[in-house]
Amino acid sequence: MEHAMVTRIETDYLVVGAGATAMAFVDTLLTESDATVVMVDRYHQPGGHWTVAYPYVRLHQPSVMYGVNSRPLGNGAVDSAGWNAGLYELAGAGEICSYYDQIMRQTFLPSGRVSYFPMAEYDGAGRFHLTTSGDEYEVTVRRKVVDTTYQGVTVPAMQPPEFPVADGIHLVPPNRLPAVRAPYDRYVIVGAGKTGIDACLWLLEQGVDPAKLTWIMPRAPWLIDRRTVQPMPLRRPEEIVRDHMARHEAVMGAESVPDLFERLNAAGTVLRISADDRPTAFRCATVSRAELDQLRRIEHVVRLGRVKQITRTDIELDGGSVPTGPRALHVDCTADAIKQRPIVPIFQDGLITTQSVRVCQPVFSAALIAHVETAYGDDAEKNALCPVSQNPRTDADWLRFAISGNLEQLRWAGNAEIGHWLNTSRLQPNMAPPMPEDPALRAAYEQQAMALAEAQTAKLEELLLAHTARTGTGGAA
């Protein structure tokens, strides 16, 4: 039997993956060090899950907050039409994939310090092979292996449905919606996460009568108002202060987790689709008020739990069933985009495992991890600066989300080096009011902000502890 020849190469960092987090990490590494990098990725172009995402997908956060530090995404425009009008533009899948391709071809590869291997499977222990030619490589890593795949980002197109579907029933992933060339009697959206929201909005945008939509919503979500995450100058300093204080007052006045959410909803900190629902999910999904108005046009919302199976006549769910048939198009939006794997230290034993340092901000987290890797020497110190923040799932996780943000502020407040990096990072949106110029006033302002963060954190922890004791879990009420 003929054995394939193994090519041996050396590098400082072996980066597994070339998705959004990998690109953000490598970009910062190239900017802030003289390191060499080998990138190994299973896809044919950089961008990771964006390369297989549904074609009408858009960021839920402004483009100005996404991508890599060295190159803007978009041109900082404010949308003047559509359901995002008045807010910063949201890049779509095509623009994002082109953006990452340009970074690879115009920045990474011309640097002479990046070797990029697409269509490759990492086999572990520094070895990988190309899936096209079968060529094998063995990498000697002088510094560290960087695993950017640990969180396992998936989209519905990457996996079959998790429930059986009868013959004759039409079920597609969101990617297939633009291929529809004849109308169906009904459109059934399965799933209430970001993907389900996007599918509903896309169908409404194409003129589908909301009366023809059925939305299977196992758990109603709390949503973030996109207006509240707009950086300055679009969002004025007085608005930021007002929203911050409204959230603070809601937290400090709350008597329980359900009471807290009623207060947060009244303050506009979180939104819900229906006033009749008590949402129990929180996944950082962000909508504009105009998008929320559109979602509220869908009246046939099924709240009977998860789909168990789809027969030729019925959709069977945990708590009952609803009729269906071959003239309905079912859209599977149930894939868990980011699975919460067990938390491991980011820096350990020659390995960097990228995870979220800032909740729901994976590219910012990856860029910061790369900065800490280049600027600090001891893994213990690095891990202290970059504790992992768990991805939220339930309503109670909003409290952990808020606690994490407060602890981040407290952890980095006295670190001038981290502060300088944050102030110069494109991925760190300018969402704080200008600091006073006078040193004494600045110090007093910072002290007040720290005191508010400490008080709010203590109250959130108290609410979460009581909630956990009452429900027996850390999850939904």
C-alpha positions in Angstrom: 0.0 0.0 0.0 1.3 3.4 -1.0 1.6 5.8 2.0 0.9 9.6 1.5 3.9 11.8 2.0 3.7 14.0 5.1 4.8 17.6 4.7 6.3 19.0 7.8 6.0 22.8 8.6 6.8 25.0 11.6 4.9 27.9 13.0 4.4 29.9 16.2 0.6 29.4 16.3 -1.5 26.7 14.8 -5.1 28.1 14.6 -7.8 25.5 14.0 -10.7 27.2 12.1 -11.0 30.3 10.0 -14.4 31.5 11.1 -15.2 34.9 12.7 -13.4 34.2 16.0 -10.4 32.8 14.3 -10.1 35.8 12.0 -10.4 38.3 14.9 -7.8 36.4 16.9 -5.3 36.2 14.1 -5.8 39.8 13.0 -4.9 41.0 16.5 -2.0 38.6 16.8 -0.5 39.9 13.5 -1.0 43.5 14.5 0.5 43.2 18.0 3.3 40.6 17.5 5.7 39.2 15.0 4.3 35.7 15.2 3.7 33.3 12.3 0.4 31.5 12.0 -0.9 28.4 10.3 -4.7 28.4 9.8 -6.5 25.1 9.1 -10.2 25.2 8.2 -12.7 22.7 6.8 -14.5 25.3 4.6 -13.5 26.5 1.1 -13.1 30.1 2.2 -12.8 32.0 5.5 -15.9 32.9 7.4 -16.9 29.7 9.1 -20.6 29.3 9.6 -21.3 32.5 7.5 -20.3 30.5 4.4 -23.2 28.1 4.9 -25.7 30.5 6.6 -29.1 31.3 5.0 -28.5 33.9 2.3 -30.9 36.6 3.8 -29.2 36.5 7.2 -28.0 39.8 8.6 -26.2 40.7 11.7 -28.4 41.6 14.6 -25.8 44.1 15.9 -24.4 47.0 14.0 -21.7 46.2 11.4 -19.4 48.8 13.1 -19.2 46.4 16.1 -18.3 43.2 14.1 -15.4 41.7 12.2 -11.7 42.3 12.9 -9.9 45.2 14.5 -7.8 46.2 11.6 -10.6 46.7 8.9 -14.0 48.2 9.2 -17.1 46.2 8.1 -19.3 48.4 6.0 -18.9 52.2 5.9 -20.7 53.2 9.1 -23.8 54.2 7.3 -27.2 54.6 9.0 -30.0 52.8 7.3 -32.6 55.2 5.8 -35.2 52.6 4.7 -36.6 49.3 5.9 -37.2 48.0 9.4 -33.7 49.0 10.6 -34.2 52.6 9.5 -32.5 55.2 11.7 -30.0 52.6 13.1 -26.5 51.6 11.9 -26.4 49.2 9.0 -26.4 45.5 9.4 -24.1 43.4 7.1 -25.6 40.4 5.3 -24.0 37.0 4.7 -22.6 37.9 1.3 -21.0 41.1 2.5 -19.5 39.3 5.6 -18.0 36.4 3.5 -16.5 38.9 1.0 -15.1 40.9 4.0 -13.3 37.9 5.4 -12.1 36.8 2.0 -10.6 40.3 1.5 -8.9 40.2 4.9 -7.3 36.8 4.1 -6.2 37.8 0.6 -5.3 41.5 1.2 -4.0 41.4 4.8 -3.1 38.0 6.2 -1.5 36.3 3.2 0.5 39.3 2.0 2.0 39.6 5.5 4.1 36.5 4.7 3.3 35.3 8.2 0.1 33.4 7.6 -0.2 30.0 5.9 -3.8 29.2 5.1 -5.1 25.7 4.4 -8.8 25.6 3.4 -10.7 22.3 2.8 -8.6 20.7 5.5 -9.6 18.5 8.5 -7.6 18.9 11.7 -6.7 15.4 13.0 -5.2 16.5 16.3 -1.6 16.5 17.7 -0.6 19.1 15.1 -1.6 17.0 12.1 -4.2 17.8 9.4 -5.0 16.6 5.9 -6.6 18.2 2.8 -10.0 16.8 2.0 -9.5 17.4 -1.7 -6.0 15.9 -2.4 -5.5 13.8 0.8 -2.2 15.5 1.3 -1.1 15.3 5.0 0.8 17.8 7.1 2.5 17.7 10.4 3.0 21.0 12.2 5.6 21.8 14.8 4.1 24.5 17.0 6.6 26.7 18.7 4.1 28.5 20.9 0.5 27.4 21.0 -2.4 25.6 19.3 -5.5 27.8 19.1 -8.8 25.9 19.0 -11.5 28.3 17.7 -14.0 25.4 17.1 -14.7 24.4 20.7 -18.1 26.2 20.9 -19.2 24.4 17.8 -21.2 27.0 16.0 -23.9 25.4 13.8 -26.7 26.6 11.5 -29.8 24.5 10.4 -28.2 23.9 7.0 -25.4 21.9 8.7 -27.6 19.2 10.3 -30.9 17.3 9.7 -33.9 18.1 11.9 -33.9 16.5 15.4 -37.5 15.1 14.9 -38.9 12.6 12.4 -40.8 13.9 9.4 -43.3 11.9 7.4 -43.0 11.3 3.7 -44.8 13.9 1.7 -44.2 16.7 4.2 -42.2 19.6 3.0 -39.5 20.7 5.5 -36.6 22.8 4.6 -33.8 24.7 6.4 -33.9 28.5 6.2 -31.4 28.4 3.4 -33.9 26.9 1.1 -36.6 29.6 1.5 -35.3 31.8 -1.4 -35.7 28.8 -3.7 -39.5 28.7 -3.2 -41.1 29.3 -6.6 -44.7 28.6 -5.8 -46.9 29.7 -2.8 -47.9 27.3 0.0 -51.1 27.4 1.9 -49.2 27.8 5.1 -45.7 28.5 6.3 -44.7 26.9 9.6 -41.7 28.3 11.3 -40.2 25.9 13.9 -38.1 27.7 16.5 -38.1 31.1 18.2 -34.4 32.0 18.3 -32.6 34.4 16.0 -33.0 32.1 13.0 -36.8 31.7 13.6 -37.1 35.5 13.9 -35.2 36.0 10.7 -37.3 33.5 8.8 -40.5 35.1 10.0 -39.3 38.6 9.1 -38.1 37.5 5.6 -41.4 35.9 4.8 -43.3 39.0 5.9 -40.9 41.1 3.9 -41.7 39.0 0.8 -45.4 39.8 1.1 -46.6 36.6 2.8 -49.9 37.3 4.6 -49.2 37.0 8.4 -52.5 35.0 8.6 -50.6 32.2 6.6 -47.8 32.0 9.1 -47.7 29.5 12.0 -44.9 30.1 14.5 -44.0 27.2 16.8 -42.4 28.9 19.8 -41.4 26.4 22.4 -40.2 29.2 24.7 -40.9 32.9 24.2 -37.7 35.0 24.2 -36.8 38.2 25.8 -35.3 40.4 23.2 -32.8 43.4 23.2 -33.9 46.7 21.6 -31.3 47.3 19.0 -31.6 51.1 19.6 -29.9 50.5 23.0 -26.8 49.0 21.5 -26.0 51.7 19.0 -22.6 53.3 19.5 -22.0 57.0 19.7 -22.4 59.4 17.9 -25.7 57.9 16.7 -26.8 57.3 20.3 -26.3 60.5 22.3 -24.6 60.5 25.7 -27.7 61.6 27.5 -29.6 58.6 26.1 -26.9 56.3 27.3 -27.0 57.7 30.8 -30.8 57.6 30.8 -30.9 53.9 29.7 -28.2 52.9 32.1 -29.9 54.5 35.1 -33.3 53.1 34.1 -31.8 49.6 34.1 -30.1 50.3 37.4 -33.3 51.5 39.0 -35.2 48.4 37.7 -32.6 46.1 39.2 -32.4 47.9 42.5 -36.2 48.1 42.9 -36.9 44.4 41.9 -38.3 42.0 44.5 -38.0 38.9 42.4 -36.8 37.7 39.0 -40.3 38.0 37.4 -40.7 41.4 39.0 -37.3 42.4 37.6 -38.3 41.5 34.0 -41.5 43.5 34.3 -39.4 46.5 35.4 -36.8 45.9 32.7 -39.6 45.6 30.1 -41.2 48.9 31.3 -37.8 50.6 31.0 -37.2 49.3 27.5 -34.1 47.3 28.5 -35.7 44.0 27.2 -38.7 43.5 24.9 -41.2 40.8 24.5 -43.2 39.8 21.4 -46.5 39.4 23.1 -47.8 41.1 26.2 -49.6 37.9 27.0 -46.4 35.9 27.2 -44.1 35.5 30.1 -40.8 34.8 28.2 -38.5 32.2 29.7 -35.7 32.4 27.2 -32.9 34.9 26.6 -30.3 34.3 23.8 -29.2 37.9 23.1 -31.4 38.2 20.0 -31.7 41.9 19.1 -34.6 43.5 17.1 -35.6 47.0 16.1 -39.0 48.3 17.2 -40.2 48.1 13.6 -39.2 44.4 13.4 -41.0 43.8 16.7 -44.1 45.4 15.2 -43.9 43.0 12.3 -43.4 39.9 14.5 -46.5 40.9 16.4 -48.6 40.7 13.2 -48.2 36.9 13.5 -51.3 35.8 15.4 -51.0 32.0 15.1 -48.2 31.3 17.6 -48.1 27.8 19.0 -46.9 27.5 22.6 -47.0 23.7 23.2 -43.3 23.0 23.6 -40.9 21.3 21.2 -41.8 19.3 18.1 -41.7 15.6 18.7 -42.6 14.6 15.1 -44.4 15.8 12.0 -46.9 13.2 10.6 -48.8 13.6 7.3 -51.6 15.3 9.2 -50.3 16.8 12.5 -47.3 18.4 14.2 -47.0 16.6 17.5 -45.5 18.7 20.3 -44.7 18.1 23.9 -48.0 19.6 25.0 -50.4 18.8 22.2 -50.7 18.9 18.4 -51.7 21.2 15.5 -52.8 20.2 12.1 -50.6 20.3 9.0 -50.3 18.7 5.6 -48.5 18.6 2.3 -49.6 22.1 1.3 -47.6 23.6 4.2 -43.9 24.5 4.1 -42.2 23.8 7.4 -39.0 25.7 8.1 -36.6 24.1 10.6 -35.0 26.9 12.7 -34.2 24.6 15.7 -30.4 24.3 15.4 -28.6 25.4 18.5 -26.2 27.9 17.0 -23.7 28.1 19.9 -23.8 25.1 22.2 -22.6 25.7 25.8 -19.8 23.3 26.2 -18.2 22.8 29.6 -16.2 25.9 30.5 -12.4 25.3 30.3 -9.6 27.7 31.0 -8.8 29.7 27.9 -5.1 29.5 28.4 -3.6 26.2 29.4 -0.6 23.9 28.6 0.3 25.3 25.1 -3.4 25.5 24.1 -5.7 28.5 23.7 -9.4 27.6 23.6 -11.4 30.6 22.5 -14.7 31.2 24.4 -16.7 34.2 25.2 -15.1 36.7 27.6 -17.8 39.2 26.9 -21.3 37.7 26.7 -22.7 37.4 23.2 -19.6 39.1 21.7 -17.4 36.3 20.3 -15.3 38.3 17.9 -14.5 41.0 20.5 -13.7 38.2 22.9 -11.3 36.5 20.4 -9.5 39.8 19.7 -9.1 40.5 23.4 -7.8 37.0 24.0 -5.2 37.5 21.3 -4.1 40.8 22.9 -3.8 39.3 26.3 -1.8 36.5 24.8 0.7 38.9 23.3 0.8 41.4 26.2 1.0 39.1 29.3 3.3 36.2 30.1 1.7 34.0 32.7 -1.3 31.8 31.9 -2.7 32.4 35.4 -2.7 36.1 34.9 -4.1 35.8 31.4 -7.0 33.6 32.7 -7.7 36.1 35.5 -8.1 38.8 32.8 -10.2 36.6 30.6 -12.6 34.5 32.6 -15.2 32.7 30.4 -18.7 34.1 30.3 -21.4 31.4 29.8 -23.7 31.8 26.8 -27.2 32.7 28.0 -30.2 30.5 27.4 -32.9 31.2 30.0 -34.4 34.4 31.5 -32.4 33.9 34.6 -29.3 34.0 32.4 -30.0 37.7 31.8 -29.0 38.3 35.4 -25.7 36.4 34.8 -25.3 38.4 31.6 -25.6 41.7 33.6 -23.4 40.4 36.4 -20.7 39.4 33.9 -20.8 42.9 32.4 -20.5 44.6 35.8 -17.6 42.3 36.8 -15.9 43.0 33.5 -16.1 46.7 34.3 -14.7 46.2 37.8 -12.0 43.7 36.7 -10.5 46.0 34.0 -11.1 49.4 35.7 -7.7 49.6 37.3 -5.8 48.1 34.4 -4.4 51.0 32.3 -2.9 48.7 29.7 -6.3 46.9 29.1 -8.0 50.3 29.2 -5.8 51.7 26.4 -6.5 48.6 24.3 -10.2 48.9 24.8 -10.1 52.6 23.9 -8.3 51.9 20.6 -10.2 48.7 19.6 -12.7 49.0 16.8 -14.6 46.1 18.2 -15.1 48.0 21.5 -18.1 50.2 20.6 -18.1 53.8 21.9 -21.1 53.4 24.2 -20.0 55.3 27.3 -20.5 59.0 27.8 -17.4 61.2 27.5 -15.3 61.3 30.7 -14.6 64.6 32.4 -11.3 66.2 31.4 -10.5 67.3 34.9 -8.6 64.5 36.7 -10.5 65.0 40.0 -13.8 65.0 38.3 -12.8 61.9 36.3 -11.8 60.1 39.4 -15.0 60.9 41.1 -17.0 59.8 38.0 -15.1 56.5 37.9 -15.6 55.9 41.6 -19.4 56.5 41.2 -19.6 54.1 38.3 -17.7 51.4 40.3 -20.1 51.9 43.2 -23.1 51.5 41.0 -21.7 48.4 39.4 -20.9 46.8 42.8 -24.4 47.6 44.2 -26.1 46.3 41.1 -24.1 43.1 41.1 -24.9 42.5 44.7 -28.6 42.9 44.1 -28.5 40.7 41.0 -26.7 38.0 42.9 -29.3 38.2 45.7 -32.2 37.9 43.2 -30.5 35.0 41.4 -29.9 33.1 44.7 -33.5 33.5 45.8 -34.7 32.5 42.3 -32.6 29.4 42.3 -33.8 28.4 45.8 -37.4 28.9 44.8 -37.3 27.1 41.5 -34.7 24.5 42.3 -32.7 25.4 39.2 -30.7 28.3 37.8 -33.1 28.5 34.8 -36.5 29.9 34.0 -39.2 30.5 36.5 
